[in-house]
Amino acid sequence: MAATRLEAPVNAIRRALVVAAHADETGRRVNGNLYWLHVLSTDRLTACFPHPECGAEALDAFGLLAPFAGVLVHDHWSACQRYSCWQAFCNAHHLRELTAIAERSPNQPWATDMIALLCQTNALVGENQDQDLKALPTGDIQRLRTRYDTILTEAEVGNPPRPHRPGTRGRVKQSPACHLIRRLREHCNEVLRFLTDRRVPFDNNQAERDLQMPKLKQKVSGCFRSETGGDAFAIIRSCLSTRRKQSDDLFNSLVLTFQGQHPMPQVGVAE
């Protein structure tokens, strides 16, 4: 069975994901029940993890994030934020939320300003990396962060939190704009980590791309008939995705696997 023979390379992939990685998850059906496929990946490595739960229980079961010492890029997922590693939030998600606010509420000019700032910052970081410079000049970083704070201050003035009504209990439901402003303010370091750390990308698109094929598989095949089949798929997919990223011949890799000579991934170059 391919999954059994590929356990060694999959374990090697998982051990190598310690520097910087993307995290994401997607739902899938196993024997008619909702299960989850989690992914932890880089541009060189992919590790898929099946689990019946979506949140903290699943991440703890994998055992990789507790000792994780790098930068974890994700979609501001609360389950990931429990870990003590460096965190970075996906700004593609922020751009989508900001665009929705700008389109629905023309009286929210701060959203358009923040979109422009994030895109400008991403472009500057890209130019800096193209020139093989270690970091943006300190003056540029300070200027961009000051502009970021100024935009949020303007946003907070126009979107004050809704107060508690007398005699009511529990949390007060806030607007999407208020929730986003609070996140951008309270997690400014996670939002802007790509500005100061070259390991950190602007978005979490890597993990989302790594989940596209499993989603396509579900669209074509419907679901898995058993947990065993779902687990085997995760192992095989981890290896094939990694081999593809490392420009290896997938067919030859499968042939070697069934011949008992499973190829090991290159793990020393993981970013």
C-alpha positions as CSV (number, residue, x, y, z in Angstrom):
1,M,0.0,0.0,0.0
2,A,1.4,3.3,-1.1
3,A,0.4,5.2,2.1
4,T,2.2,2.7,4.3
5,R,5.4,2.9,2.3
6,L,5.3,6.7,2.3
7,E,5.2,7.1,6.0
8,A,9.0,7.7,6.3
9,P,9.1,10.6,3.8
10,V,6.0,12.2,5.3
11,N,7.5,12.1,8.7
12,A,10.7,13.8,7.3
13,I,8.5,16.5,5.7
14,R,6.7,17.2,9.0
15,R,10.0,17.4,10.9
16,A,11.3,19.9,8.4
17,L,8.4,22.3,8.8
18,V,10.0,24.3,11.6
19,V,11.2,27.6,10.1
20,A,8.2,29.2,8.4
21,A,5.0,27.7,7.2
22,H,1.5,28.4,6.0
23,A,-1.5,26.8,7.7
24,D,-5.1,26.3,6.5
25,E,-7.9,23.8,6.5
26,T,-10.9,22.7,4.4
27,G,-13.9,20.5,5.0
28,R,-14.5,17.2,3.4
29,R,-16.9,14.2,3.7
30,V,-15.8,10.9,5.2
31,N,-18.5,8.2,5.2
32,G,-21.1,10.9,5.0
33,N,-19.7,12.9,8.0
34,L,-17.9,16.2,8.0
35,Y,-14.2,15.9,8.5
36,W,-11.4,18.3,8.0
37,L,-8.1,18.3,6.0
38,H,-5.5,20.6,7.5
39,V,-2.3,21.6,5.7
40,L,1.0,23.0,6.9
41,S,3.2,23.9,4.0
42,T,6.0,26.0,2.3
43,D,6.9,26.5,-1.3
44,R,9.0,23.3,-1.0
45,L,7.1,21.1,1.4
46,T,3.5,20.0,2.0
47,A,2.1,18.1,5.0
48,C,-1.6,17.2,5.1
49,F,-3.4,16.2,8.3
50,P,-6.9,14.6,8.4
51,H,-9.0,15.0,11.5
52,P,-12.7,15.0,12.5
53,E,-12.3,18.4,14.2
54,C,-11.5,21.8,12.8
55,G,-9.9,23.7,15.6
56,A,-7.5,23.4,18.5
57,E,-8.1,19.7,19.2
58,A,-7.0,18.9,15.6
59,L,-3.9,21.1,15.8
60,D,-2.9,19.6,19.1
61,A,-3.3,16.1,17.8
62,F,-0.8,16.7,15.0
63,G,1.9,17.8,17.6
64,L,3.8,20.0,15.2
65,L,2.9,23.5,16.3
66,A,3.7,23.2,20.0
67,P,7.5,23.0,19.3
68,F,7.2,25.1,16.1
69,A,9.9,27.8,16.3
70,G,9.3,29.7,13.0
71,V,6.7,32.1,11.6
72,L,3.2,30.6,11.1
73,V,1.2,32.3,8.4
74,H,-2.6,31.9,8.6
75,D,-6.0,33.5,8.2
76,H,-6.0,35.1,11.7
77,W,-7.3,31.7,13.0
78,S,-7.8,31.7,16.8
79,A,-6.8,28.0,17.1
80,C,-3.3,28.9,15.7
81,Q,-3.0,32.0,17.9
82,R,-2.7,29.8,21.0
83,Y,0.8,28.8,20.1
84,S,3.8,30.8,21.2
85,C,5.5,30.9,17.8
86,W,5.7,34.1,15.7
87,Q,2.5,34.7,13.8
88,A,1.6,36.4,10.5
89,F,-1.9,37.2,9.2
90,C,-3.0,36.8,5.6
91,N,-3.4,40.2,4.0
92,A,-5.3,38.9,1.0
93,H,-8.2,38.3,3.5
94,H,-7.8,41.8,4.8
95,L,-8.0,43.2,1.3
96,R,-11.2,41.3,0.6
97,E,-12.8,42.5,3.8
98,L,-11.7,46.1,3.2
99,T,-13.0,46.0,-0.4
100,A,-16.4,44.7,0.9
101,I,-16.6,47.6,3.4
102,A,-15.6,50.2,0.8
103,E,-18.2,48.9,-1.7
104,R,-21.0,48.7,0.7
105,S,-20.3,51.9,2.6
106,P,-19.0,54.8,0.5
107,N,-18.8,56.8,3.7
108,Q,-15.8,54.7,4.9
109,P,-12.9,56.2,3.0
110,W,-10.4,54.7,5.5
111,A,-11.0,51.3,3.9
112,T,-9.8,52.5,0.5
113,D,-6.9,54.2,2.1
114,M,-5.9,51.0,3.9
115,I,-6.2,49.0,0.7
116,A,-3.8,51.5,-1.0
117,L,-1.4,51.4,1.9
118,L,-1.2,47.6,2.1
119,C,-0.7,47.2,-1.7
120,Q,1.9,50.0,-1.7
121,T,3.8,48.3,1.2
122,N,3.7,44.9,-0.5
123,A,5.1,46.5,-3.7
124,L,7.9,48.2,-1.8
125,V,8.8,44.9,-0.1
126,G,8.8,43.1,-3.4
127,E,11.1,45.8,-5.0
128,N,13.4,45.5,-2.0
129,Q,13.7,41.7,-2.3
130,D,14.3,42.0,-6.1
131,Q,17.3,44.1,-5.3
132,D,18.4,41.4,-2.8
133,L,18.4,43.9,0.1
134,K,18.0,42.5,3.6
135,A,15.3,44.9,4.8
136,L,13.6,48.1,4.0
137,P,15.2,51.3,5.3
138,T,14.2,52.1,8.8
139,G,12.7,55.4,7.7
140,D,10.4,53.7,5.2
141,I,9.2,51.2,7.8
142,Q,8.5,54.0,10.3
143,R,6.7,56.1,7.7
144,L,4.5,53.1,6.6
145,R,3.6,52.1,10.2
146,T,2.8,55.7,11.0
147,R,0.4,55.9,8.0
148,Y,-1.1,52.6,9.1
149,D,-1.8,54.0,12.6
150,T,-3.2,57.2,11.2
151,I,-5.7,55.4,9.0
152,L,-6.9,53.2,11.9
153,T,-7.3,56.3,14.1
154,E,-9.6,57.8,11.5
155,A,-11.5,54.6,11.1
156,E,-12.0,54.3,14.9
157,V,-13.5,57.8,15.0
158,G,-16.1,56.9,12.4
159,N,-16.8,53.4,13.8
160,P,-17.1,53.6,17.6
161,P,-18.0,50.3,19.3
162,R,-21.7,49.9,20.0
163,P,-22.4,50.3,23.7
164,H,-24.2,47.9,26.0
165,R,-27.9,48.6,26.4
166,P,-29.1,48.9,30.0
167,G,-30.4,45.6,31.3
168,T,-28.8,43.5,28.6
169,R,-26.0,40.9,29.1
170,G,-23.4,39.3,26.9
171,R,-21.4,40.7,24.1
172,V,-22.7,43.5,21.9
173,K,-22.8,42.6,18.2
174,Q,-20.4,44.9,16.4
175,S,-20.3,45.8,12.7
176,P,-17.9,44.1,10.3
177,A,-15.9,47.3,10.1
178,C,-15.6,47.5,13.8
179,H,-14.3,43.9,14.0
180,L,-11.8,44.5,11.3
181,I,-10.5,47.7,12.7
182,R,-10.0,46.1,16.1
183,R,-8.1,43.2,14.5
184,L,-5.9,45.5,12.5
185,R,-5.1,47.5,15.6
186,E,-4.6,44.8,18.2
187,H,-2.6,42.5,15.8
188,C,-0.7,45.2,13.9
189,N,2.5,43.2,14.3
190,E,1.0,40.1,12.8
191,V,-0.6,42.1,9.9
192,L,2.7,43.9,9.1
193,R,5.2,41.2,9.8
194,F,5.9,40.8,6.1
195,L,7.3,44.4,6.3
196,T,10.2,43.5,8.5
197,D,10.7,39.7,8.0
198,R,11.8,38.5,4.6
199,R,10.6,35.0,5.4
200,V,7.0,36.2,5.7
201,P,4.8,36.6,2.5
202,F,2.0,39.1,2.1
203,D,-0.7,36.5,2.1
204,N,-1.5,32.8,2.9
205,N,-2.1,31.8,-0.7
206,Q,0.5,29.0,-0.5
207,A,-1.7,27.0,1.9
208,E,-4.8,27.8,-0.1
209,R,-3.2,26.5,-3.3
210,D,-2.1,23.4,-1.6
211,L,-5.8,22.6,-0.7
212,Q,-7.1,23.2,-4.2
213,M,-6.4,19.6,-5.5
214,P,-8.1,18.0,-2.4
215,K,-11.1,20.2,-3.0
216,L,-11.1,19.2,-6.7
217,K,-10.8,15.5,-5.7
218,Q,-13.9,15.9,-3.4
219,K,-15.8,17.6,-6.2
220,V,-15.1,14.7,-8.6
221,S,-15.3,11.8,-6.2
222,G,-17.8,13.1,-3.7
223,C,-16.4,11.7,-0.4
224,F,-14.2,9.1,1.2
225,R,-15.9,5.8,2.2
226,S,-13.8,5.4,5.3
227,E,-11.3,7.1,7.6
228,T,-8.6,4.7,6.4
229,G,-9.1,6.0,2.8
230,G,-9.0,9.6,3.9
231,D,-5.9,9.1,6.0
232,A,-4.1,7.3,3.1
233,F,-5.0,10.1,0.7
234,A,-3.5,12.7,3.1
235,I,-0.2,10.8,3.2
236,I,0.0,10.3,-0.5
237,R,-1.0,13.8,-1.2
238,S,1.7,15.2,1.1
239,C,4.4,13.3,-0.8
240,L,3.1,14.0,-4.3
241,S,2.7,17.7,-3.6
242,T,6.1,18.0,-2.1
243,R,7.7,16.1,-5.1
244,R,5.9,18.4,-7.5
245,K,7.2,21.5,-5.7
246,Q,10.7,20.1,-5.9
247,S,10.4,19.4,-9.6
248,D,10.6,15.7,-9.4
249,D,9.0,13.1,-11.7
250,L,5.8,12.1,-9.9
251,F,5.2,8.9,-12.0
252,N,8.8,7.7,-11.3
253,S,8.3,8.5,-7.6
254,L,5.3,6.3,-7.5
255,V,7.1,3.5,-9.4
256,L,10.0,3.7,-6.9
257,T,7.5,3.6,-4.0
258,F,5.9,0.4,-5.1
259,Q,9.3,-1.1,-5.7
260,G,10.1,-0.4,-2.0
261,Q,12.6,2.4,-2.8
262,H,10.5,5.4,-1.8
263,P,12.3,8.7,-2.6
264,M,13.0,11.0,0.3
265,P,12.2,14.7,-0.1
266,Q,14.8,17.5,0.0
267,V,14.2,18.9,3.5
268,G,17.4,21.0,4.1
269,V,16.2,23.8,1.9
270,A,12.8,24.4,3.5
271,E,12.0,28.1,3.9
